[in-house]
Amino acid sequence: MPRTRLWIREETRMLGFIFSGAFTVLLEKRRSPFLVSYALVVNIISACISVIGLLLLSIELIKYSKSSKNPFWPQKTGKLLSEYLFILTILELSVTSIVIHWAFQAKYTGR
């Protein structure tokens, strides 16, 4: 039993070492403009994909509401999952928009 705990401690230390090294690299001044540009591009791509997902989910929910009169429980469950996915996609788009705004401020105004 103590041997297992020792193994977990060693793994935890290694994980902490990896994260501290990653944060050291991320916080270097020389690489900061590159990382801001990268974050900006990735978040713009994410926002575009979120908008496409919202359009597809909207079409699915509209089509489902017009076609099903007495749905069985699998259809109801699928609709409920689609609604949750719609809400979470809106949340993703909101967070991505905020991060894009912050990245633009950091890159172009120096805040």
Biopython code that builds the backbone (N, CA, C, O; Angstrom):
import numpy as np
from Bio.PDB.StructureBuilder import StructureBuilder

atoms = [
    (1, "MET", "N", (0.803, -1.205, 0.000)),
    (1, "MET", "CA", (0.000, 0.000, 0.000)),
    (1, "MET", "C", (0.847, 1.270, 0.000)),
    (1, "MET", "O", (0.570, 2.161, -0.803)),
    (2, "PRO", "N", (1.866, 1.406, 0.856)),
    (2, "PRO", "CA", (2.668, 2.628, 0.812)),
    (2, "PRO", "C", (3.378, 2.807, -0.522)),
    (2, "PRO", "O", (3.636, 3.936, -0.939)),
    (3, "ARG", "N", (3.696, 1.707, -1.195)),
    (3, "ARG", "CA", (4.379, 1.815, -2.476)),
    (3, "ARG", "C", (3.500, 2.510, -3.512)),
    (3, "ARG", "O", (4.009, 3.280, -4.327)),
    (4, "THR", "N", (2.189, 2.255, -3.498)),
    (4, "THR", "CA", (1.271, 2.906, -4.409)),
    (4, "THR", "C", (1.217, 4.409, -4.146)),
    (4, "THR", "O", (1.192, 5.204, -5.086)),
    (5, "ARG", "N", (1.199, 4.795, -2.891)),
    (5, "ARG", "CA", (1.170, 6.218, -2.561)),
    (5, "ARG", "C", (2.439, 6.911, -3.031)),
    (5, "ARG", "O", (2.389, 8.040, -3.519)),
    (6, "LEU", "N", (3.580, 6.238, -2.886)),
    (6, "LEU", "CA", (4.832, 6.817, -3.348)),
    (6, "LEU", "C", (4.795, 7.039, -4.850)),
    (6, "LEU", "O", (5.268, 8.067, -5.334)),
    (7, "TRP", "N", (4.242, 6.094, -5.589)),
    (7, "TRP", "CA", (4.139, 6.216, -7.045)),
    (7, "TRP", "C", (3.255, 7.403, -7.417)),
    (7, "TRP", "O", (3.572, 8.146, -8.345)),
    (8, "ILE", "N", (2.153, 7.583, -6.700)),
    (8, "ILE", "CA", (1.260, 8.703, -6.985)),
    (8, "ILE", "C", (1.968, 10.020, -6.686)),
    (8, "ILE", "O", (1.809, 10.984, -7.434)),
    (9, "ARG", "N", (2.733, 10.077, -5.626)),
    (9, "ARG", "CA", (3.461, 11.296, -5.298)),
    (9, "ARG", "C", (4.474, 11.633, -6.390)),
    (9, "ARG", "O", (4.613, 12.793, -6.779)),
    (10, "GLU", "N", (5.183, 10.608, -6.883)),
    (10, "GLU", "CA", (6.156, 10.853, -7.938)),
    (10, "GLU", "C", (5.471, 11.360, -9.203)),
    (10, "GLU", "O", (5.978, 12.272, -9.857)),
    (11, "GLU", "N", (4.339, 10.786, -9.549)),
    (11, "GLU", "CA", (3.598, 11.238, -10.730)),
    (11, "GLU", "C", (3.093, 12.658, -10.541)),
    (11, "GLU", "O", (3.118, 13.456, -11.478)),
    (12, "THR", "N", (2.636, 12.978, -9.343)),
    (12, "THR", "CA", (2.146, 14.329, -9.071)),
    (12, "THR", "C", (3.280, 15.340, -9.169)),
    (12, "THR", "O", (3.091, 16.436, -9.697)),
    (13, "ARG", "N", (4.430, 14.986, -8.674)),
    (13, "ARG", "CA", (5.585, 15.887, -8.776)),
    (13, "ARG", "C", (5.970, 16.103, -10.237)),
    (13, "ARG", "O", (6.264, 17.227, -10.644)),
    (14, "MET", "N", (5.969, 15.039, -11.017)),
    (14, "MET", "CA", (6.331, 15.155, -12.427)),
    (14, "MET", "C", (5.313, 16.029, -13.157)),
    (14, "MET", "O", (5.689, 16.852, -13.992)),
    (15, "LEU", "N", (4.035, 15.856, -12.851)),
    (15, "LEU", "CA", (3.002, 16.669, -13.474)),
    (15, "LEU", "C", (3.171, 18.137, -13.097)),
    (15, "LEU", "O", (3.020, 19.012, -13.950)),
    (16, "GLY", "N", (3.479, 18.418, -11.839)),
    (16, "GLY", "CA", (3.736, 19.791, -11.416)),
    (16, "GLY", "C", (4.945, 20.382, -12.113)),
    (16, "GLY", "O", (4.939, 21.559, -12.474)),
    (17, "PHE", "N", (5.976, 19.586, -12.304)),
    (17, "PHE", "CA", (7.173, 20.051, -13.008)),
    (17, "PHE", "C", (6.851, 20.399, -14.459)),
    (17, "PHE", "O", (7.326, 21.409, -14.979)),
    (18, "ILE", "N", (6.046, 19.565, -15.110)),
    (18, "ILE", "CA", (5.677, 19.822, -16.503)),
    (18, "ILE", "C", (4.849, 21.097, -16.609)),
    (18, "ILE", "O", (5.088, 21.919, -17.493)),
    (19, "PHE", "N", (3.868, 21.268, -15.704)),
    (19, "PHE", "CA", (3.042, 22.478, -15.750)),
    (19, "PHE", "C", (3.851, 23.731, -15.446)),
    (19, "PHE", "O", (3.648, 24.765, -16.081)),
    (20, "SER", "N", (4.766, 23.651, -14.482)),
    (20, "SER", "CA", (5.562, 24.836, -14.176)),
    (20, "SER", "C", (6.471, 25.203, -15.346)),
    (20, "SER", "O", (6.682, 26.384, -15.622)),
    (21, "GLY", "N", (7.008, 24.193, -16.035)),
    (21, "GLY", "CA", (7.817, 24.470, -17.226)),
    (21, "GLY", "C", (6.988, 25.085, -18.340)),
    (21, "GLY", "O", (7.444, 25.992, -19.036)),
    (22, "ALA", "N", (5.768, 24.587, -18.505)),
    (22, "ALA", "CA", (4.890, 25.136, -19.544)),
    (22, "ALA", "C", (4.530, 26.584, -19.241)),
    (22, "ALA", "O", (4.538, 27.424, -20.141)),
    (23, "PHE", "N", (4.213, 26.889, -17.980)),
    (23, "PHE", "CA", (3.881, 28.265, -17.629)),
    (23, "PHE", "C", (5.090, 29.190, -17.759)),
    (23, "PHE", "O", (4.941, 30.357, -18.120)),
    (24, "THR", "N", (6.273, 28.681, -17.471)),
    (24, "THR", "CA", (7.474, 29.496, -17.646)),
    (24, "THR", "C", (7.661, 29.865, -19.106)),
    (24, "THR", "O", (7.999, 31.005, -19.426)),
    (25, "VAL", "N", (7.441, 28.903, -19.993)),
    (25, "VAL", "CA", (7.563, 29.176, -21.425)),
    (25, "VAL", "C", (6.478, 30.141, -21.882)),
    (25, "VAL", "O", (6.743, 31.035, -22.686)),
    (26, "LEU", "N", (5.267, 29.970, -21.381)),
    (26, "LEU", "CA", (4.166, 30.830, -21.807)),
    (26, "LEU", "C", (4.323, 32.264, -21.330)),
    (26, "LEU", "O", (3.851, 33.190, -21.991)),
    (27, "LEU", "N", (4.969, 32.459, -20.206)),
    (27, "LEU", "CA", (5.064, 33.796, -19.641)),
    (27, "LEU", "C", (6.314, 34.561, -20.070)),
    (27, "LEU", "O", (6.527, 35.689, -19.627)),
    (28, "GLU", "N", (7.128, 33.971, -20.913)),
    (28, "GLU", "CA", (8.299, 34.691, -21.404)),
    (28, "GLU", "C", (7.850, 35.866, -22.256)),
    (28, "GLU", "O", (6.881, 35.763, -23.008)),
    (29, "LYS", "N", (8.546, 36.962, -22.139)),
    (29, "LYS", "CA", (8.177, 38.177, -22.871)),
    (29, "LYS", "C", (8.374, 38.026, -24.375)),
    (29, "LYS", "O", (7.602, 38.580, -25.158)),
    (30, "ARG", "N", (9.395, 37.286, -24.785)),
    (30, "ARG", "CA", (9.679, 37.178, -26.212)),
    (30, "ARG", "C", (8.603, 36.408, -26.956)),
    (30, "ARG", "O", (8.337, 36.695, -28.123)),
    (31, "ARG", "N", (7.986, 35.444, -26.308)),
    (31, "ARG", "CA", (7.003, 34.608, -27.000)),
    (31, "ARG", "C", (5.582, 35.092, -26.801)),
    (31, "ARG", "O", (4.661, 34.553, -27.415)),
    (32, "SER", "N", (5.382, 36.074, -25.977)),
    (32, "SER", "CA", (4.033, 36.541, -25.670)),
    (32, "SER", "C", (3.281, 37.061, -26.881)),
    (32, "SER", "O", (2.111, 36.708, -27.031)),
    (33, "PRO", "N", (3.867, 37.884, -27.771)),
    (33, "PRO", "CA", (3.097, 38.341, -28.944)),
    (33, "PRO", "C", (2.689, 37.194, -29.862)),
    (33, "PRO", "O", (1.601, 37.214, -30.438)),
    (34, "PHE", "N", (3.553, 36.199, -30.000)),
    (34, "PHE", "CA", (3.206, 35.041, -30.820)),
    (34, "PHE", "C", (2.029, 34.286, -30.222)),
    (34, "PHE", "O", (1.128, 33.861, -30.946)),
    (35, "LEU", "N", (2.034, 34.116, -28.900)),
    (35, "LEU", "CA", (0.946, 33.383, -28.250)),
    (35, "LEU", "C", (-0.374, 34.140, -28.321)),
    (35, "LEU", "O", (-1.435, 33.530, -28.452)),
    (36, "VAL", "N", (-0.314, 35.458, -28.236)),
    (36, "VAL", "CA", (-1.540, 36.256, -28.352)),
    (36, "VAL", "C", (-2.100, 36.135, -29.765)),
    (36, "VAL", "O", (-3.310, 35.999, -29.947)),
    (37, "SER", "N", (-1.222, 36.183, -30.767)),
    (37, "SER", "CA", (-1.676, 36.030, -32.158)),
    (37, "SER", "C", (-2.265, 34.650, -32.388)),
    (37, "SER", "O", (-3.289, 34.504, -33.055)),
    (38, "TYR", "N", (-1.615, 33.644, -31.835)),
    (38, "TYR", "CA", (-2.101, 32.270, -31.973)),
    (38, "TYR", "C", (-3.460, 32.107, -31.305)),
    (38, "TYR", "O", (-4.367, 31.502, -31.877)),
    (39, "ALA", "N", (-3.603, 32.644, -30.097)),
    (39, "ALA", "CA", (-4.885, 32.558, -29.384)),
    (39, "ALA", "C", (-5.980, 33.283, -30.154)),
    (39, "ALA", "O", (-7.123, 32.830, -30.190)),
    (40, "LEU", "N", (-5.634, 34.392, -30.759)),
    (40, "LEU", "CA", (-6.607, 35.157, -31.539)),
    (40, "LEU", "C", (-7.103, 34.353, -32.735)),
    (40, "LEU", "O", (-8.308, 34.277, -32.977)),
    (41, "VAL", "N", (-6.184, 33.755, -33.480)),
    (41, "VAL", "CA", (-6.565, 32.977, -34.666)),
    (41, "VAL", "C", (-7.393, 31.758, -34.268)),
    (41, "VAL", "O", (-8.418, 31.475, -34.888)),
    (42, "VAL", "N", (-6.962, 31.046, -33.254)),
    (42, "VAL", "CA", (-7.680, 29.836, -32.827)),
    (42, "VAL", "C", (-9.074, 30.180, -32.328)),
    (42, "VAL", "O", (-10.020, 29.442, -32.603)),
    (43, "ASN", "N", (-9.224, 31.275, -31.604)),
    (43, "ASN", "CA", (-10.543, 31.651, -31.103)),
    (43, "ASN", "C", (-11.453, 32.159, -32.212)),
    (43, "ASN", "O", (-12.666, 31.962, -32.144)),
    (44, "ILE", "N", (-10.904, 32.803, -33.223)),
    (44, "ILE", "CA", (-11.733, 33.213, -34.367)),
    (44, "ILE", "C", (-12.241, 31.982, -35.111)),
    (44, "ILE", "O", (-13.401, 31.939, -35.522)),
    (45, "ILE", "N", (-11.382, 30.986, -35.285)),
    (45, "ILE", "CA", (-11.812, 29.738, -35.924)),
    (45, "ILE", "C", (-12.887, 29.061, -35.076)),
    (45, "ILE", "O", (-13.874, 28.557, -35.612)),
    (46, "SER", "N", (-12.702, 29.049, -33.764)),
    (46, "SER", "CA", (-13.685, 28.449, -32.868)),
    (46, "SER", "C", (-15.022, 29.175, -32.937)),
    (46, "SER", "O", (-16.076, 28.540, -32.898)),
    (47, "ALA", "N", (-14.985, 30.491, -33.038)),
    (47, "ALA", "CA", (-16.231, 31.258, -33.144)),
    (47, "ALA", "C", (-16.962, 30.939, -34.448)),
    (47, "ALA", "O", (-18.185, 30.797, -34.458)),
    (48, "CYS", "N", (-16.216, 30.826, -35.541)),
    (48, "CYS", "CA", (-16.844, 30.480, -36.827)),
    (48, "CYS", "C", (-17.495, 29.098, -36.771)),
    (48, "CYS", "O", (-18.608, 28.907, -37.261)),
    (49, "ILE", "N", (-16.798, 28.148, -36.178)),
    (49, "ILE", "CA", (-17.359, 26.793, -36.063)),
    (49, "ILE", "C", (-18.571, 26.794, -35.135)),
    (49, "ILE", "O", (-19.526, 26.054, -35.373)),
    (50, "SER", "N", (-18.549, 27.610, -34.084)),
    (50, "SER", "CA", (-19.705, 27.712, -33.180)),
    (50, "SER", "C", (-20.924, 28.265, -33.905)),
    (50, "SER", "O", (-22.039, 27.787, -33.695)),
    (51, "VAL", "N", (-20.724, 29.260, -34.750)),
    (51, "VAL", "CA", (-21.843, 29.831, -35.511)),
    (51, "VAL", "C", (-22.420, 28.786, -36.462)),
    (51, "VAL", "O", (-23.638, 28.670, -36.597)),
    (52, "ILE", "N", (-21.551, 28.032, -37.118)),
    (52, "ILE", "CA", (-22.030, 26.964, -38.007)),
    (52, "ILE", "C", (-22.808, 25.927, -37.213)),
    (52, "ILE", "O", (-23.854, 25.457, -37.661)),
    (53, "GLY", "N", (-22.302, 25.567, -36.032)),
    (53, "GLY", "CA", (-23.011, 24.616, -35.178)),
    (53, "GLY", "C", (-24.359, 25.130, -34.728)),
    (53, "GLY", "O", (-25.332, 24.378, -34.687)),
    (54, "LEU", "N", (-24.424, 26.405, -34.391)),
    (54, "LEU", "CA", (-25.717, 26.990, -33.998)),
    (54, "LEU", "C", (-26.720, 26.965, -35.141)),
    (54, "LEU", "O", (-27.901, 26.686, -34.933)),
    (55, "LEU", "N", (-26.249, 27.257, -36.345)),
    (55, "LEU", "CA", (-27.152, 27.199, -37.501)),
    (55, "LEU", "C", (-27.666, 25.776, -37.730)),
    (55, "LEU", "O", (-28.857, 25.572, -37.969)),
    (56, "LEU", "N", (-26.771, 24.805, -37.657)),
    (56, "LEU", "CA", (-27.193, 23.415, -37.867)),
    (56, "LEU", "C", (-28.147, 22.940, -36.772)),
    (56, "LEU", "O", (-29.135, 22.261, -37.051)),
    (57, "LEU", "N", (-27.847, 23.301, -35.533)),
    (57, "LEU", "CA", (-28.738, 22.911, -34.444)),
    (57, "LEU", "C", (-30.088, 23.608, -34.548)),
    (57, "LEU", "O", (-31.114, 23.011, -34.221)),
    (58, "SER", "N", (-30.105, 24.850, -34.995)),
    (58, "SER", "CA", (-31.376, 25.557, -35.183)),
    (58, "SER", "C", (-32.222, 24.870, -36.243)),
    (58, "SER", "O", (-33.425, 24.677, -36.064)),
    (59, "ILE", "N", (-31.588, 24.504, -37.342)),
    (59, "ILE", "CA", (-32.312, 23.798, -38.405)),
    (59, "ILE", "C", (-32.856, 22.476, -37.885)),
    (59, "ILE", "O", (-33.995, 22.110, -38.174)),
    (60, "GLU", "N", (-32.032, 21.753, -37.108)),
    (60, "GLU", "CA", (-32.477, 20.470, -36.563)),
    (60, "GLU", "C", (-33.664, 20.642, -35.626)),
    (60, "GLU", "O", (-34.637, 19.893, -35.712)),
    (61, "LEU", "N", (-33.591, 21.620, -34.733)),
    (61, "LEU", "CA", (-34.681, 21.812, -33.774)),
    (61, "LEU", "C", (-35.960, 22.281, -34.462)),
    (61, "LEU", "O", (-37.052, 21.860, -34.079)),
    (62, "ILE", "N", (-35.847, 23.134, -35.460)),
    (62, "ILE", "CA", (-37.033, 23.579, -36.205)),
    (62, "ILE", "C", (-37.640, 22.422, -36.977)),
    (62, "ILE", "O", (-38.858, 22.242, -36.974)),
    (63, "LYS", "N", (-36.805, 21.643, -37.633)),
    (63, "LYS", "CA", (-37.298, 20.502, -38.407)),
    (63, "LYS", "C", (-37.949, 19.467, -37.502)),
    (63, "LYS", "O", (-38.975, 18.885, -37.856)),
    (64, "TYR", "N", (-37.354, 19.235, -36.332)),
    (64, "TYR", "CA", (-37.917, 18.265, -35.402)),
    (64, "TYR", "C", (-39.267, 18.730, -34.868)),
    (64, "TYR", "O", (-40.192, 17.927, -34.753)),
    (65, "SER", "N", (-39.393, 20.008, -34.544)),
    (65, "SER", "CA", (-40.640, 20.499, -33.967)),
    (65, "SER", "C", (-41.786, 20.458, -34.971)),
    (65, "SER", "O", (-42.946, 20.332, -34.579)),
    (66, "LYS", "N", (-41.473, 20.563, -36.271)),
    (66, "LYS", "CA", (-42.530, 20.513, -37.281)),
    (66, "LYS", "C", (-42.897, 19.092, -37.685)),
    (66, "LYS", "O", (-44.021, 18.844, -38.122)),
    (67, "SER", "N", (-41.957, 18.150, -37.544)),
    (67, "SER", "CA", (-42.209, 16.815, -38.070)),
    (67, "SER", "C", (-42.791, 15.832, -37.059)),
    (67, "SER", "O", (-43.486, 14.896, -37.453)),
    (68, "SER", "N", (-42.528, 16.019, -35.768)),
    (68, "SER", "CA", (-42.958, 15.003, -34.800)),
    (68, "SER", "C", (-44.225, 15.447, -34.079)),
    (68, "SER", "O", (-44.276, 16.516, -33.470)),
    (69, "LYS", "N", (-45.235, 14.604, -34.164)),
    (69, "LYS", "CA", (-46.489, 14.899, -33.486)),
    (69, "LYS", "C", (-46.566, 14.148, -32.148)),
    (69, "LYS", "O", (-46.847, 14.760, -31.118)),
    (70, "ASN", "N", (-46.323, 12.849, -32.152)),
    (70, "ASN", "CA", (-46.293, 12.041, -30.931)),
    (70, "ASN", "C", (-44.957, 11.303, -30.864)),
    (70, "ASN", "O", (-44.877, 10.133, -31.240)),
    (71, "PRO", "N", (-43.915, 11.972, -30.393)),
    (71, "PRO", "CA", (-42.599, 11.323, -30.393)),
    (71, "PRO", "C", (-42.478, 10.283, -29.288)),
    (71, "PRO", "O", (-43.083, 10.411, -28.223)),
    (72, "PHE", "N", (-41.696, 9.267, -29.557)),
    (72, "PHE", "CA", (-41.376, 8.269, -28.540)),
    (72, "PHE", "C", (-40.250, 8.819, -27.675)),
    (72, "PHE", "O", (-39.684, 9.870, -27.974)),
    (73, "TRP", "N", (-39.929, 8.100, -26.597)),
    (73, "TRP", "CA", (-38.916, 8.629, -25.670)),
    (73, "TRP", "C", (-37.539, 8.777, -26.308)),
    (73, "TRP", "O", (-36.818, 9.695, -25.918)),
    (74, "PRO", "N", (-37.115, 7.932, -27.272)),
    (74, "PRO", "CA", (-35.792, 8.207, -27.871)),
    (74, "PRO", "C", (-35.743, 9.537, -28.617)),
    (74, "PRO", "O", (-34.718, 10.219, -28.601)),
    (75, "GLN", "N", (-36.849, 9.910, -29.272)),
    (75, "GLN", "CA", (-36.877, 11.194, -29.972)),
    (75, "GLN", "C", (-36.878, 12.351, -28.974)),
    (75, "GLN", "O", (-36.237, 13.377, -29.203)),
    (76, "LYS", "N", (-37.599, 12.180, -27.869)),
    (76, "LYS", "CA", (-37.617, 13.224, -26.844)),
    (76, "LYS", "C", (-36.227, 13.399, -26.225)),
    (76, "LYS", "O", (-35.784, 14.518, -25.965)),
    (77, "THR", "N", (-35.558, 12.281, -25.996)),
    (77, "THR", "CA", (-34.212, 12.342, -25.430)),
    (77, "THR", "C", (-33.246, 13.017, -26.400)),
    (77, "THR", "O", (-32.419, 13.831, -25.989)),
    (78, "GLY", "N", (-33.350, 12.681, -27.687)),
    (78, "GLY", "CA", (-32.496, 13.315, -28.689)),
    (78, "GLY", "C", (-32.741, 14.808, -28.780)),
    (78, "GLY", "O", (-31.804, 15.590, -28.939)),
    (79, "LYS", "N", (-34.003, 15.204, -28.680)),
    (79, "LYS", "CA", (-34.330, 16.643, -28.725)),
    (79, "LYS", "C", (-33.764, 17.354, -27.502)),
    (79, "LYS", "O", (-33.233, 18.460, -27.609)),
    (80, "LEU", "N", (-33.881, 16.716, -26.341)),
    (80, "LEU", "CA", (-33.346, 17.313, -25.120)),
    (80, "LEU", "C", (-31.829, 17.468, -25.213)),
    (80, "LEU", "O", (-31.296, 18.501, -24.810)),
    (81, "LEU", "N", (-31.129, 16.469, -25.731)),
    (81, "LEU", "CA", (-29.684, 16.567, -25.902)),
    (81, "LEU", "C", (-29.315, 17.656, -26.901)),
    (81, "LEU", "O", (-28.327, 18.367, -26.714)),
    (82, "SER", "N", (-30.105, 17.786, -27.957)),
    (82, "SER", "CA", (-29.852, 18.854, -28.930)),
    (82, "SER", "C", (-30.053, 20.234, -28.306)),
    (82, "SER", "O", (-29.315, 21.170, -28.613)),
    (83, "GLU", "N", (-31.045, 20.360, -27.436)),
    (83, "GLU", "CA", (-31.266, 21.636, -26.759)),
    (83, "GLU", "C", (-30.106, 21.976, -25.829)),
    (83, "GLU", "O", (-29.666, 23.125, -25.781)),
    (84, "TYR", "N", (-29.604, 20.977, -25.085)),
    (84, "TYR", "CA", (-28.448, 21.214, -24.225)),
    (84, "TYR", "C", (-27.223, 21.589, -25.059)),
    (84, "TYR", "O", (-26.460, 22.479, -24.685)),
    (85, "LEU", "N", (-27.042, 20.918, -26.173)),
    (85, "LEU", "CA", (-25.925, 21.231, -27.053)),
    (85, "LEU", "C", (-26.050, 22.646, -27.614)),
    (85, "LEU", "O", (-25.048, 23.346, -27.765)),
    (86, "PHE", "N", (-27.257, 23.062, -27.918)),
    (86, "PHE", "CA", (-27.509, 24.415, -28.403)),
    (86, "PHE", "C", (-27.117, 25.450, -27.342)),
    (86, "PHE", "O", (-26.454, 26.441, -27.646)),
    (87, "ILE", "N", (-27.529, 25.211, -26.113)),
    (87, "ILE", "CA", (-27.206, 26.134, -25.018)),
    (87, "ILE", "C", (-25.697, 26.182, -24.786)),
    (87, "ILE", "O", (-25.132, 27.262, -24.612)),
    (88, "LEU", "N", (-25.043, 25.023, -24.781)),
    (88, "LEU", "CA", (-23.601, 24.997, -24.560)),
    (88, "LEU", "C", (-22.837, 25.619, -25.718)),
    (88, "LEU", "O", (-21.769, 26.193, -25.507)),
    (89, "THR", "N", (-23.351, 25.520, -26.926)),
    (89, "THR", "CA", (-22.705, 26.161, -28.065)),
    (89, "THR", "C", (-22.823, 27.677, -27.964)),
    (89, "THR", "O", (-21.889, 28.395, -28.319)),
    (90, "ILE", "N", (-23.954, 28.167, -27.488)),
    (90, "ILE", "CA", (-24.100, 29.604, -27.244)),
    (90, "ILE", "C", (-23.102, 30.053, -26.174)),
    (90, "ILE", "O", (-22.487, 31.112, -26.299)),
    (91, "LEU", "N", (-22.948, 29.254, -25.138)),
    (91, "LEU", "CA", (-21.973, 29.577, -24.097)),
    (91, "LEU", "C", (-20.555, 29.592, -24.661)),
    (91, "LEU", "O", (-19.767, 30.479, -24.334)),
    (92, "GLU", "N", (-20.226, 28.616, -25.506)),
    (92, "GLU", "CA", (-18.905, 28.586, -26.130)),
    (92, "GLU", "C", (-18.676, 29.826, -26.988)),
    (92, "GLU", "O", (-17.598, 30.419, -26.948)),
    (93, "LEU", "N", (-19.670, 30.214, -27.751)),
    (93, "LEU", "CA", (-19.552, 31.403, -28.585)),
    (93, "LEU", "C", (-19.362, 32.659, -27.735)),
    (93, "LEU", "O", (-18.596, 33.548, -28.105)),
    (94, "SER", "N", (-20.047, 32.734, -26.614)),
    (94, "SER", "CA", (-19.905, 33.890, -25.718)),
    (94, "SER", "C", (-18.495, 33.969, -25.141)),
    (94, "SER", "O", (-17.877, 35.034, -25.154)),
    (95, "VAL", "N", (-17.986, 32.853, -24.639)),
    (95, "VAL", "CA", (-16.644, 32.837, -24.056)),
    (95, "VAL", "C", (-15.596, 33.133, -25.121)),
    (95, "VAL", "O", (-14.645, 33.876, -24.875)),
    (96, "THR", "N", (-15.772, 32.554, -26.297)),
    (96, "THR", "CA", (-14.826, 32.798, -27.387)),
    (96, "THR", "C", (-14.831, 34.269, -27.794)),
    (96, "THR", "O", (-13.775, 34.835, -28.074)),
    (97, "SER", "N", (-16.002, 34.888, -27.828)),
    (97, "SER", "CA", (-16.080, 36.313, -28.169)),
    (97, "SER", "C", (-15.365, 37.174, -27.139)),
    (97, "SER", "O", (-14.697, 38.144, -27.496)),
    (98, "ILE", "N", (-15.501, 36.829, -25.878)),
    (98, "ILE", "CA", (-14.808, 37.579, -24.822)),
    (98, "ILE", "C", (-13.296, 37.431, -24.961)),
    (98, "ILE", "O", (-12.560, 38.409, -24.827)),
    (99, "VAL", "N", (-12.829, 36.206, -25.229)),
    (99, "VAL", "CA", (-11.393, 35.985, -25.379)),
    (99, "VAL", "C", (-10.863, 36.702, -26.618)),
    (99, "VAL", "O", (-9.755, 37.239, -26.586)),
    (100, "ILE", "N", (-11.626, 36.723, -27.700)),
    (100, "ILE", "CA", (-11.209, 37.464, -28.898)),
    (100, "ILE", "C", (-11.087, 38.948, -28.584)),
    (100, "ILE", "O", (-10.134, 39.598, -29.013)),
    (101, "HIS", "N", (-12.041, 39.485, -27.843)),
    (101, "HIS", "CA", (-11.983, 40.897, -27.458)),
    (101, "HIS", "C", (-10.732, 41.187, -26.628)),
    (101, "HIS", "O", (-10.039, 42.176, -26.867)),
    (102, "TRP", "N", (-10.445, 40.322, -25.652)),
    (102, "TRP", "CA", (-9.251, 40.493, -24.818)),
    (102, "TRP", "C", (-7.975, 40.393, -25.653)),
    (102, "TRP", "O", (-7.035, 41.161, -25.448)),
    (103, "ALA", "N", (-7.941, 39.447, -26.593)),
    (103, "ALA", "CA", (-6.744, 39.277, -27.416)),
    (103, "ALA", "C", (-6.525, 40.485, -28.316)),
    (103, "ALA", "O", (-5.387, 40.916, -28.502)),
    (104, "PHE", "N", (-7.599, 41.039, -28.877)),
    (104, "PHE", "CA", (-7.467, 42.256, -29.682)),
    (104, "PHE", "C", (-6.948, 43.410, -28.827)),
    (104, "PHE", "O", (-6.079, 44.165, -29.264)),
    (105, "GLN", "N", (-7.471, 43.547, -27.623)),
    (105, "GLN", "CA", (-6.984, 44.601, -26.736)),
    (105, "GLN", "C", (-5.520, 44.402, -26.409)),
    (105, "GLN", "O", (-4.751, 45.363, -26.407)),
    (106, "ALA", "N", (-5.121, 43.170, -26.131)),
    (106, "ALA", "CA", (-3.732, 42.906, -25.767)),
    (106, "ALA", "C", (-2.796, 43.127, -26.949)),
    (106, "ALA", "O", (-1.679, 43.616, -26.776)),
    (107, "LYS", "N", (-3.243, 42.773, -28.133)),
    (107, "LYS", "CA", (-2.361, 42.869, -29.285)),
    (107, "LYS", "C", (-2.268, 44.288, -29.837)),
    (107, "LYS", "O", (-1.179, 44.736, -30.195)),
    (108, "TYR", "N", (-3.375, 44.991, -29.910)),
    (108, "TYR", "CA", (-3.383, 46.271, -30.607)),
    (108, "TYR", "C", (-3.356, 47.490, -29.702)),
    (108, "TYR", "O", (-2.921, 48.558, -30.131)),
    (109, "THR", "N", (-3.808, 47.360, -28.465)),
    (109, "THR", "CA", (-3.767, 48.524, -27.584)),
    (109, "THR", "C", (-2.725, 48.372, -26.480)),
    (109, "THR", "O", (-2.414, 49.344, -25.793)),
    (110, "GLY", "N", (-2.187, 47.184, -26.301)),
    (110, "GLY", "CA", (-1.145, 46.955, -25.325)),
    (110, "GLY", "C", (-1.618, 46.883, -23.892)),
    (110, "GLY", "O", (-0.816, 47.038, -22.970)),
    (111, "ARG", "N", (-2.897, 46.653, -23.683)),
    (111, "ARG", "CA", (-3.416, 46.533, -22.314)),
    (111, "ARG", "C", (-3.191, 45.159, -21.767)),
    (111, "ARG", "O", (-3.564, 44.879, -20.628)),
]
sb = StructureBuilder()
sb.init_structure("model")
sb.init_model(0)
sb.init_chain("A")
sb.init_seg("    ")
for serial, (resi, resn, name, xyz) in enumerate(atoms, 1):
    if name == "N":
        sb.init_residue(resn, " ", resi, " ")
    sb.init_atom(name, np.array(xyz, "f"), 0.0, 1.0, " ", f" {name:<3s}", serial, name[0])
structure = sb.get_structure()
